[in-house]
Structure formats: structure tokens, C-alpha cells
Amino acid sequence: MNSTIAMMLGVSIFLAFCAIWALIWGVRSKQFDDYEKFLGGTKYDSEEALNDAYRMEQRKKESGYKPPD
């Protein structure tokens, strides 16, 4: 029983270090830097689509909608 828990703990710690390493690697190699996605995203939206999104946000605020935690 104790050896199983030790093995599970060891594997969990190893996987956590792998995940942290992958995150640090992604940040250092600028995998998450995508300025064009946000800045250029509105180029292809029509004015009507943007107005619809704005109206939907206003309705959410007026109705007191709050996303679940």
C-alpha cells in the first residue's frame, strides 16, 4: 500500500514538473504572443456583427446576468 502511494506521488511530481517546464518553454519561445489575433480580429467583423455583440453585452448587464463561479 505504501509503495503504491509513493509511486503515485513520484509520478504526480514528475508530471507536475513536466507541465511547469512546458509552460516555461512556451513563454520563453513566445508561443503565447499573438498580437495579430486580437488586433486584427476585428478587421473581418462587420459593423452589424459588432453592434449585435454590443447589444448582447448590454442585455446581459441589464438583466443582472453573472457567470457561475
Beta strands, then each sheet from edge to edge (+ up, - down):
end
